[in-house]
Every structure is written in structure tokens, then in C-alpha cells.
Amino acid sequence: MGGIPFREHGDVGRTAGGRSLRFVTEPGPAKPPACHDDGGVVGAFIGPALEFVEKRHRINFTGGTGRAPAAEDYCDNMSFNDGVEIDSSQVEDRRGGGMGRGPKIGGGIGGGVILLLAALFGINPQLLEGLVGTGQEQPGQNQTTTAEACKTGADADQRLDCRIKATVNSLNAFWPAYLSDYKVKYPRPKTVLFAGGTRTGCGAATSEVGPFYCPADTTAYFDPGFFQELVDRFGSSGGPLAQEYVVAHEFGHHIQNILGDLDKAQQDPQGAGSGAVRVELQADCYAGLWTRYATTQKDPKTGLPFLEPLTQKDLNDALSAASAVGDDRIQKAATGRVSPEGWTHGSSAQRQKWFYQGYKTGDINQCDTFSAATL
């Protein structure tokens, strides 16, 4: 889940309306994967405060290559209020054109699936040396436009592309209102759906890059196919909030771009306490912050909250997604060992911790990973 940072940051205290934002400077038709609750257990690298959230659901990271879960194995995937109106103008759909599908990733937990997870969440590709097999070019596939298909929250509960759009709508309603309390303006980012590959302000990108934010064109890019791959080939949770967390994380990078923090990843790009890790954990925290308010943030057209009330299962899904993409877990699966000096995104425990920090506090000041002595 990475962006390409480019702005300088300074620690400037500001007060607005009685609220202090301590660490900002002046602002410069795919079907959704069903919600799989496999009940698999691996070591959860989380503290007691999060244990109750992870208790009933943890990603099954055993490396098995068994069948994809059947439809009856999945739970209900309702998330958005049915009456919410989706504004498709906030998302550009480039599927059906562009660069076509990139190299096909080889199967198996030892190679393709690990690369897939790493690409989806921006894990350092150096962690995966020796695992990736070669593939062949796949032709582009035509996609029907989602402008007509994605109308309401009910559509978002049935289609992944509509869910991404509805999540974008929610984020674009939440962040300007939240930041206005700190006298910070929110320039709306662009969002692009693509399949296979696309051109960006940061250069050409294929699906192997996964969802990412490009600060050069202030755009978040998503290939919906990755979400299905995670379920079909990895057995990961495909619950709604797990997917929405991915979108919210990328928008978190946009907030960092606005506040001047994103470039710290480039200044200090690797290591357990590096700027890169702190940038990614802060984006996780921002995703959690949005999650806290998403059930009360109202659709400006209908006055209805975007999301239905969250359940324990929803939080489990988001935390399991955060855990699955920890550097330590990816490294362990890829190489059999953990090397913190190569971290770029943080451990499973850290990613869960900071997502939950944002969700628990609802306070952007509590997402200041750069001042945290312990991550």
C-alpha cells in the first residue's frame, strides 16, 4: 500500500476551534468476494487490548493450497445502507481499455500468492526474491461501465466495484468535514479503477503493483481483481470492512500528502523504526479513524449514514487484513525468517495496533506515529 512521497514536512503546532493538530504543516461488474470466516489460527502478534477483537477470527496463514471456500462457507456481506446513493463521478473506470493484463502470477503459497499479497499492500519486493515464477501476457478483458450498475448502497453490497465507489464517496464526505475542524482544506483526490495495467502520474503501473496512491497526480488506483485473488487463492477474509480498509488506507496516504508527511517514507525508506514504516502505520491509523465515523457520516444526497452499524465480525475482518500484510508475516512465509531491518510497512501486530488506535480514539492526533517512541 504505498505511495511515492515527495513533500517536505515540518512539525508545526496549530490550534483551530479549540482542537490542536500537532503534527501538520500548511497544506501544500465484478462480484465482491464473499465474507470468509475460516476460523484459522496462527500466532496473533497483538497486545491484550486487541485480543478481544482478534479472538474470534484470525487469518489462516498455514500455507495450505486447498480448495477455494464454497459459497456456503461465507458469511453475509452486507455493509452499506441500501438507500445511500452512489456518486460514480468520483471514480474513473478505465477497465476495458489501457494496457491489458500484466504477467500472470504463478500459483502456490510459495510464490504467486505471497507476491499477490505483497503487491496489494505495497510490501517491499526485495522481501520476495526468488519466489516469483514467470508468466505470460494475458489479453485485456472488456468491462461494462459501472456508472449504470452502481446506483445505491444495495449495489455496493452486491458488487465489489460499486463497494469501492461507495467507500470513496464515504471517505470524500468524511475527510473534508473532519479536517475543517483544524482549518485544513481537503482537495479531493481522484480515484481510478483499472484492470491489468494503467498509466499514472507516477509512471506506468500493472496489477502487480496492487492498490496504490500516486502523489504526482493525487490519485488512488485500484484493480478490483486483487480482492478476489486474495479470497480464491489465499483464503483471506473477504469481508466488506477488510476491503474498505484497503481503500481507506490509500486515502490515508492522500491525507499524509496534504499534511506534508508522505515524503518521510523516502527520507528513511527501510527498517523497523524507519520513516517508511511510520508512514504506513499512520495510514492504517487514518483508516481506523475513518472506520470509527463511517457509520454516522451521512450521504449528503440522502441524509443516510453510509455504513450500517459495525459488528464484531466487521472489525475482525479489518484487523485480519491488517495482520495478513505485516512485513514479518510476509517475510516468514517468503523466506522462513523475519528480518526487521528490511521492513517497510510494519509488523502484523503494529498494523493491527495502529488501525485500532485510529478506530478507538477517533482522534487524528493519536495517529502521530512519527513521535511514537514505540510502534
N, C-alpha and C positions, 0 to 999 in steps of 0.2 A: 504494500500500500504506500507507494512512495510518490513524492513529488520531486521536482527539480528545483531546489531552493535558490533564490537569487537576491533576496533583500536583506539589508543590514538591520540589526535590532539593537535597541538601546533600552536600558531599564529606567523608565520614566514613570514616576508615580503620578496618578491622576485621580481626581475626585469629581464625580458627577452625580448630582441629585442625592448626595449622601452615600453613594456607593463608590468604592475605590477599586479601580482596575490597576493592580500594582505593576504589572509587567508589560503594558502596552506602550507603544510609541504612537505618534500621529499616523493615521492610516495612509500611508502611501497609496409473430404470435407465438411466443414461447410460453409453455405452461410452466408454472412455478414448481420447483422441486417440492415434493411433499415434505411434511414435517416429521422427520425420522427420529424417534427416541429409542436408540438401541440399547440403552442401559449399560453400555460397555464401561469398564472401569480400568483406568490407568491411574498412576500416581497423580494426584491433583496438587500442584505446587502452589497452594494458596494458603493464606493465613486463616485463623479461626473466624475472622469477621466475614469471610466469604464462604466458609464451609457449608453453611446452611443453604446457600444459593446453588452450589455445585453438588450438593448431597444426592439429589435425585437424578442427576444427569451429567455424565462426563463422556467426552469423545472416546470412542473405541479406537485406539491407536495401536492395535496389536499387529498391524501389518498384514492382516488376512486379505485374501483375494477372492472371497466367496461371492455368492450371487448378490446382485443388487437387491435391496429390500423390496418386497412386494408392496402393492398399494395398500393392502390391509395392515401392513406393519406401520403405517404412518398415522400421525395424529392430525386433527383438524388444523387447517392453515388459515383460519380467519384472522384478520388483523385490523384492516381499515373499516371505519364506519361506512356502511353501504351507501348512504346518501351523500357522502363527500363527492364533490365534482373535481375531476382531474383536469388540470390545465396542461395540455400536451405541448403548448407553445414554449414551455420552459425546457423542453428536451428535444434535441435534434436527433432524428433516427436515420442513420446512414446505412443501415443494413440493406442488403440487396445491391450494393454498389461498392466502389472502392477497390481495395487491394486483394479481395478474396481471402480465403482461409489460409493460414500460415502452415508451417510444418506440423504434421500430426505427431502428437507426443506418444511415445511407446508406452505399453501397458505395464502394470505391476507396481507395487508399493515401492520397489527399489529404484524406480526411475521416474516414469511419467507422472504418477500421482504426486510424488514429492515435488517435482518441478511445477506441477499444476498449482499446488498449494503455495509454493514459494512465489510463483509468478503472480498469483491472485492477490497476495498481500505484500508484494514488493520485497520479499526476502532476498538478501544478498546472493546472487547467483554463484559466487565463489564457494558458498557452502555446499553446492551440489555438484562439484566437479567429479566427473567420472560416472555419473548416474544417468545421464541423458542419452537415449538412443536416437538414431536418425529417423527421419520420417519422410513422407512425400507430400508434395504440394497438393492441397485439396481445392476443388473449384468453389467459387463463391456460390451462395445459395440466395435466391430471391426471397425477400421477406415482405409480407403485406404491411402496409402502413399501420401504425398503432394509433394514429390520430382518431380514426373512427372507432377502433376497438376499445380504446381506453377512455371511458367517459366518467365512471363513478368508482367509489371505493369498492363496490361489489366486483368490478372488473379487476381491481388491484388484488383482490383476494383469489382471483382465478388465474391471472396471468402474471408472470414474473416481470415482463417488460412494463406492464401497467403498474406493478408494485414499485418498480424503480421510479417511474414518473411520479407516483403519488408521494413517495418518500422525498423526492426532490421538492415537490410542492410544499410539503410539511417543513422541510429544512429552510426553504426560502421564505416561509411565513414566520418561522421561529427566530432565526438569527437576527434579522434587522430589528425586530422588536426588543430582543434581549440586549443587543449591543447599544441600542439607543439610550438605555439607562446609563451608559458610560460615555455618551456623546461620541460614539464611534459609528461611522456610516458603514453600511453593508452594501458594497457593489455586488449585485447578483452575478454569480458565476454562470458560465454556460455548462450544459451537460450534453454529452453525446453518447448514443447507443451505437455500437458497431459490431460487426461480425467478421472475424478473421484478421482484419487489419484496417488501419485508417491513418490519415495524415494529421499531424498535430503541430502546434506551435513549438513543440519540443522535438520535432522530427517525426519520421515515420514510425509507427508502432504496430505490432502484431498482437494477437490474442495472448501470446506467451508473456507479454508484459503484465497482463491482468488489469483490473481496475486501477486507475492512477489519476493523479491530478497534475496538470501542467500549468505552472505559474506564468509561463510566457504568453499563453492565451487565456489564462484564468478559466480553464475548462476541466471538468471531471469526465473521464471516459470509462465506459462500462461495456464489456461484452457479456450479455446475459448467459451465454453458453457455459461460462465457467461455473456458475452456480449449480447447474445440472450435473456437470462433471464431478463436482465435489460430492454430490449425493450418490451418483451412479457408480463411481469408481473408487470412492474413498469411504463411503458410509457415514459421512459427516452429517450433522444436523442441518436440515434444510428449512428449519422453521423461519417464519416471517421475520422475527426480530434479528435472527442471525444474518439474513440478507440485508435488512435495513441498516444494521450495524456497519456493514461494508460500505454502503453509500454514505452514511453519516461520518465515517472515518475520513473518507476522501474530502468531504465538505469541511471536516476539521482542518485539513491542510489549507483550504481556502481561507479559513479564519486566521490561521497562522500567517498566511501570506499578507492578509490585511493588517495584522498586528505587528508584523516585522520579525517573526520568529522562525520562519521557514528556512532561512539560509543557514541557521545554526547546524543543520544536518551536514551541509557542505563544508563548513568550517572545521568540524570534528566528526568525520564520517564513520568511525568504526570503534567498537569496544563496548564493554558492559555499561560504562557510565558516560558514553560519548554523547555528543550533541545529536547525532542521528537517532540514537535510542530515545533520548528525551523528546525529540520532535515527534516520533511515532507514538510514544506513550501519551503525550499530550493530546494528539489527535484521537486516541482511544478515549481519553477523558472527555473530550468535547463530544464524542459520540454518545457517551453515557449521559452527559448533561442534556443533550437534545432528547434522549430517551425519557428522562425524567418528566419533561414538559410535553411530550408528543401526544399524550392522552388528554391534555387540556388545551393545547394550541388549536385554535379554531380555523377551519377553512373560511377564508374571507368571503367566499361566494354564498355559502350556505349557513354559516354560523355553527356548524357541527364540528366537534373535535375530530382531528384527522384519524387518530387511532382509538380503538376500543381500549378499555382498561386492561392493563397488562396482568398476566398471570405469572405464577412461579415458573411455569414452563417456558414462557417467553424469555424471562431473564436467564434461565438455564441455557436456552438456545444461543443468546448473545454471548454469554460467558464461555460457552463451549467453542464458539467460533473464535473468540479472542485467544483462548487457550491453544487451539489447534495450530495457530500460526506463530507461536513463540519460537524465537531463534533456537532455544535449547532443544525443543521437541523436534524441529526440523533437522537440526544438526545430528541429533541422536539417531533419527531414522535414516539419515543420509549417510552418515559416516560411522555410527556406532559410538560416538563420543561427543562431549559438549566442550566447546571452545569459546568462552566468553569474549576473548579478545577479538573474535570475528563477528560479534553481534552488531546488528544494525537496527533492529526493531524491538529488542527486549525479550525477556523470557515469557513463558506461558503465564507464570504467576504474576509477573509485572503487568502484562497486558490485561489480565483479568482485574487486577487491583485497580488500575487507573481507569478502566471503563467503569468499574463500580464506584470509584471515587467521584466521578462526574455525576453518575446516577444518584448516589446517596446524598450528595451535598447540593447539587443544582447550582453551584457557585463556581464561576469561571476562575476566580482567584485560587480555588483549591486544585486547579489543574496546572499550577506552576511547577512543572517538572524540572525546570532549569534551576530553581532554588532548593529543590529537594535534596537533602543530604543522603537519603536512602530511597532508592527507586523500588 
